[in-house]
């Protein structure tokens, strides 16, 4: 990469400008690439905590009838970005479930670009953000459907929960559709904790902190609901609640 990105670049518009200035071009030249053979199923859980902050880039080519799954948690206390590019073959599927969570002043973001290149492909992306302090959680998701990619079924959903007034979240869903027989949907919502629900639980004897943690767990659980291995799914949820700490 010859030049570093800035927040004037659309794909980096919500990034931490100061952190971008600290990057070197070599930091953005590293892509973790994988090609899935026809019919193959491959899944990866990514825990981007303080042991793995910074920019992570993944590029997937998913063969006919194959299935690629990524489940990610971004909870590092400094700028963290997971960028995923996917090209789907005929009848292939991509599943993405991601949670950004944390406080401080950090920006944590997921950026996905999913290309439906052939017919009958499917994709499903569910992202949840929980932030407090001056932290920011972002999701930039682009769905591109080629002219020949009929019968595509693609969806992306982003919801953010802001626990304190200084926290923020940004969503940039993008659809680029050239086929006419497709089903594509996206949704985004940003809000605060349902205090009425927390009060209801507390009124029935559950300590307020425990009630709020249960509400947060229920909120982020959607992102990992498609994970087929219960123990691994619970491990991601537990890691997210560990990052939550006393913030609830």
RAJOTA-V314881 format. One record per helix or strand of 2 or more residues. SS is the DSSP state (h for helix, s for strand). FROM is the first residue (numbers start at 1). TO is the last residue. If there is no record, write none. Layout:
SS|FROM|TO + SS|FROM|TO
This chain:
h|10|12 + h|17|22 + h|25|28 + s|32|36 + s|41|48 + s|54|62 + s|67|74 + s|80|88 + s|93|102 + s|107|116 + s|122|131 + s|136|145 + s|153|162 + s|168|177 + s|183|191 + h|195|203 + h|208|224 + h|230|244
